[in-house]
Amino acid sequence: MRILSNLFFRSTKKNLARELKVILGIRPGNMTLYEASLNHRSVKENADENNERLEYLGDAVLGLLIADYLFKKYPYRDEGFLTEMRSKMVNRNQLNTIALKMGFKKITSYNKFDNALKNSQIFGNALEAVVGAIYLDKGYEKTREWVLQKIITPFLFVDDLEQIDINLKNKLIGWANKNGKSISFETIEEKIAGNRRVFTIGAVVDGIVIAQGQGFNKKYASQVAAQLAIEKLQIA
């Protein structure tokens, strides 16, 4: 029985290594790191077996790499612009969308009987954890190359992000005033994810939350909420 169990475990690990090679485009070295990076705490409670520690590390590494990328791409832009761009690139919604497009829902281990998790942002968290695993497994330079090739280039269209209207709140407020609606932006949640504070802001029209946005600062979270509200209300 033990022999069969061990064979099954090795086979599973081999399958995961193959899937990671396809999704990540790299050959994992230390598989223990990658397994942990894809284990949500709903299936592994121990800190050395789930991805929360690696998510903490990956969040910091990804933030540094994005900051470095923007610093070099925009040598004459000020700190405010760089901070705003980084928030556009690595906010919770963005990372979760990227993770889903990359196929992380297939390889992330979580309690699939918990319906709330299926529509949560655990896949973006797993992506951050994988960045942490790659950093420990391959080092800084390989991780920098991977983030550029697998995240920034295919998913983060920086020139388009730069052009996103930063006055979306004003546009929504103008629509509300014109149509006799009350509009406000309220903090729905404030929490710590890894080592960073994450804000959830709701766009409230006539007392009803019609859209929510998340970000590492309230300003950006409000802009996301405003953009989603504009799309939902089909405001031209």
C-alpha positions in Angstrom: 0.0 0.0 0.0 2.8 2.4 0.9 4.6 1.5 -2.4 1.5 2.3 -4.4 1.0 5.6 -2.5 4.6 6.7 -3.2 4.3 5.8 -6.9 1.1 7.9 -7.1 2.8 10.8 -5.4 5.8 10.7 -7.7 3.5 10.5 -10.7 1.5 13.5 -9.5 4.7 15.5 -9.0 5.8 14.5 -12.5 2.5 15.7 -14.0 2.7 19.0 -12.1 6.3 19.5 -13.4 5.1 19.0 -16.9 2.2 21.4 -16.5 4.4 24.0 -15.0 6.8 23.7 -17.9 3.9 24.4 -20.3 2.4 27.2 -18.3 5.5 28.9 -16.9 7.8 28.1 -19.8 10.6 27.1 -17.4 11.8 23.7 -16.0 11.3 23.8 -12.2 14.3 22.9 -10.1 13.1 22.7 -6.5 9.6 21.2 -7.0 8.8 21.5 -3.3 8.8 25.3 -3.7 6.4 25.2 -6.7 4.1 22.7 -5.0 3.8 25.0 -1.9 3.3 28.0 -4.2 0.1 26.4 -5.6 -1.3 25.1 -2.3 -4.0 27.4 -0.9 -4.3 27.2 2.9 -7.8 25.6 2.5 -6.0 22.4 1.6 -2.7 22.8 3.5 -2.7 24.6 6.9 1.0 24.4 7.7 2.9 27.6 6.8 5.7 25.6 5.2 3.2 23.7 2.9 0.8 26.5 1.7 1.6 29.5 -0.4 1.1 32.4 2.0 4.8 32.8 2.8 5.8 32.6 -0.9 3.0 35.0 -1.8 4.5 37.5 0.7 7.9 37.1 -0.9 6.6 37.1 -4.5 4.5 40.2 -3.9 7.7 42.1 -2.8 9.8 40.7 -5.7 7.1 41.5 -8.3 6.7 45.0 -6.9 10.5 45.5 -7.2 10.6 44.2 -10.7 7.7 46.3 -11.9 9.2 49.4 -10.2 12.6 48.7 -11.8 10.9 48.2 -15.2 9.0 51.5 -14.9 11.9 53.4 -13.6 13.9 52.5 -16.7 11.1 52.9 -19.2 10.1 56.4 -18.0 13.4 58.1 -17.0 11.8 61.6 -16.9 8.5 60.9 -15.1 8.0 61.8 -11.5 7.3 59.5 -8.5 3.5 60.1 -8.6 3.3 58.9 -12.2 5.4 55.8 -11.5 3.4 54.9 -8.4 0.2 55.2 -10.4 1.5 53.1 -13.2 2.7 50.4 -10.8 -0.8 50.3 -9.2 -2.4 49.9 -12.6 0.0 47.0 -13.4 0.0 44.9 -10.2 -3.4 45.5 -8.5 -5.3 42.5 -7.2 -7.9 42.4 -10.0 -5.1 42.6 -12.7 -3.0 39.8 -11.2 -6.0 37.5 -10.8 -7.1 38.1 -14.4 -3.5 37.3 -15.6 -3.3 34.2 -13.5 -6.6 32.9 -14.9 -5.5 33.6 -18.5 -2.2 31.8 -17.8 -4.1 28.7 -16.6 -3.5 28.9 -12.8 -7.1 27.7 -12.1 -6.1 24.3 -13.4 -3.0 23.9 -11.3 -3.9 25.7 -8.0 -4.9 23.3 -5.2 -7.8 24.7 -3.1 -11.0 23.5 -1.5 -13.2 23.2 -4.6 -16.3 22.6 -2.4 -16.0 26.2 -1.3 -17.8 28.1 -4.0 -16.5 31.5 -2.7 -13.0 30.5 -3.4 -13.8 29.7 -7.1 -14.6 33.4 -7.7 -12.0 34.8 -5.4 -8.5 36.2 -6.0 -6.6 33.1 -4.9 -5.2 32.6 -8.4 -3.6 36.0 -8.4 -2.2 35.2 -5.0 -0.8 31.9 -6.4 0.8 33.8 -9.2 2.6 36.0 -6.7 3.6 32.9 -4.8 5.0 31.3 -8.0 7.1 34.5 -8.6 8.5 33.9 -5.1 9.2 30.3 -5.9 11.0 31.2 -9.2 13.1 33.8 -7.3 14.2 31.2 -4.7 14.7 28.6 -7.4 16.3 30.5 -10.2 17.6 33.8 -8.7 16.9 37.5 -9.4 17.9 37.8 -13.0 16.0 34.7 -14.2 12.9 36.0 -12.3 13.3 39.4 -13.9 13.4 37.8 -17.4 10.4 35.6 -16.6 8.3 38.4 -15.4 9.1 40.5 -18.5 8.4 37.6 -20.9 5.4 36.0 -19.2 3.6 38.8 -17.4 4.6 42.3 -18.7 4.9 41.7 -22.4 1.8 39.5 -23.1 -0.6 40.9 -20.5 0.4 44.4 -19.4 0.1 46.7 -22.3 1.9 49.6 -20.6 1.3 52.2 -23.3 -2.4 51.5 -23.1 -2.4 51.6 -19.3 -0.7 55.0 -19.5 -3.6 56.4 -21.5 -6.3 55.2 -19.1 -8.4 58.1 -18.1 -7.4 59.1 -14.5 -10.5 61.3 -14.2 -13.1 58.4 -14.3 -14.5 59.5 -10.9 -15.2 62.9 -12.3 -16.9 61.4 -15.3 -19.2 59.3 -13.1 -19.9 62.2 -10.7 -20.8 64.4 -13.7 -23.2 61.7 -15.0 -24.8 61.4 -11.5 -25.3 65.2 -11.2 -26.8 65.4 -14.7 -29.3 62.6 -14.0 -30.2 63.6 -10.4 -28.4 60.6 -8.8 -26.5 60.6 -5.6 -22.9 59.2 -5.9 -20.3 58.4 -3.4 -17.2 56.2 -3.0 -17.0 54.2 0.2 -14.3 52.0 1.7 -15.8 48.5 1.9 -12.7 46.7 3.1 -9.1 47.4 4.1 -6.8 44.5 4.7 -3.2 43.4 4.7 -2.2 41.0 1.8 1.4 39.9 2.2 3.1 43.1 3.4 0.9 45.5 1.6 -2.4 47.2 2.4 -5.2 46.5 0.0 -8.3 48.7 -0.3 -11.7 47.8 -1.7 -13.7 50.8 -2.7 -17.3 50.7 -3.7 -19.0 53.1 -6.2 -22.4 53.8 -4.5 -25.3 55.2 -6.6 -28.5 56.1 -4.7 -27.3 53.9 -1.8 -26.6 50.8 -3.9 -23.0 49.5 -4.4 -22.9 49.0 -8.2 -19.2 48.3 -8.6 -16.1 47.6 -6.5 -12.4 48.2 -7.2 -9.3 47.1 -5.4 -5.9 48.6 -5.2 -2.9 49.3 -3.1 -4.2 52.9 -2.5 -7.7 54.3 -2.2 -7.2 56.6 -5.2 -6.5 53.8 -7.6 -9.2 51.5 -6.1 -11.7 54.3 -6.6 -10.7 54.7 -10.2 -11.2 51.0 -10.8 -14.6 51.1 -9.1 -15.5 54.2 -11.3 -14.4 52.5 -14.5 -16.5 49.3 -13.7 -19.5 51.5 -12.8 -19.2 53.4 -16.0 -19.1 50.1 -18.0 -22.1 48.7 -16.1 -24.2 51.9 -16.5 -23.1 52.1 -20.2 -22.1 55.7 -19.8 -20.6 57.0 -23.1 
